[in-house]
Amino acid sequence: AIHHLTKILAKELASENILVNAIAPGPFESNMTKFALNTSEKKKAVEKNIPLGRIGTKEDLEGLIIFLSSNASNYITGSIIPLDGGIHISTGPELFHEAKNIR
């Protein structure tokens, strides 16, 4: 829904020179992913399914936010930007599967 809304708003607001983009995050440490990242064994199980071999950091997110907030992104609108270490090209629901089974 967010992806679709991003594209609709980007089209609607372009004439007012308002840019609309979305960040599609992969695994980052948060309350939502705590079940799969709360031990080093679980974290390693998740990371092995990420092409870059690690979960995201706050610096990864901050860098993209700074870019989108800067003049460098003035010609980007309606984009869904994956910030996921490459999982959008290689994995699916199995990302957390192994970690869920580790006690």
N, C-alpha and C positions, 0 to 999 in steps of 0.2 A: 504494500500500500504506500509506503514512504517513497519507494522508487517511482511509482506512478505519479504521486503527488508532486514530487520534485520536478518531473518533466512537464506536468501541466502548469505548475506555477512558473517555471522558467519561461515557457512559451507566453503565458499571460502577462508576465511582468517585464519581459525583454524590452518592450517599447518604452518603459519607464526607466530603462538602464539599471534594473535591479537583477542581480545575478542570483540564481538559485541552484545550489549543488548539494549533494548528500555524501556523507561518509558511510561506507559499509564496512564496519569493523569486523575483524576476525577475533580470535581469542585474545583477550586481555585479562589480567587479574582483576576480578570484580566480585561482588556478591553473587552475581548470576553464574559465574564460572567457578566459584569456590568449590563446589562438589567435585570438580574434575581437576583442580589445581592445588588442592590443600595439602598434598604431600609431594615430596620430590619424585617419587615413583610415578604418581599420577601425572605430574607435570611433564615428565620425560615421555610418558605414553602419548600425551597430546602432541608434544613438540615433534615427535618422530613422524607425525602425519602432516606437518607444515613444511612446505618446500624450503623455506629459509631456516628451519630447524629451531625456531624459538617462538614464544608468544610475544605479543606486542608490548611495548613499554610506553610510559607516558610521554617520553621524548618523541616516539614515533607519531603519536597523536598530536602533540604540540607542533611538530614540524609541519604537518599537513594543515593544521588550523592556521598557522602563521602564513603559509603559502596562500591559502584560500582568502585570507584577510588582506593580502597584499596586492599591489598593482600587477604582480606577475600573473595573477589569475583573471585579469580583466576581460579575457576573451574566452572564458569557460563558463558555460551555463547549461543546466539540464543534465549535468554529469553525475553519475553514481561512481564514486571513487572507492575502490576496494582498498582497505588498509588491513591486510590479512596475511601477510607473509607468503602469499601465493596460493592459499588454499582454494580460492575460487577457481583455479585452473586444474586442481588435482584431487579434491576430496569432496565429500558430502557428509551425510549424517553420521558416518562412521568416525568422525573426528573425535568425539568424546566417548565412543563405545568402549574402548579398552579401559579407559580411566574409570568409567562407571563400575566396572567389574572388579576393580582393585579395592581391597578393604584396608 
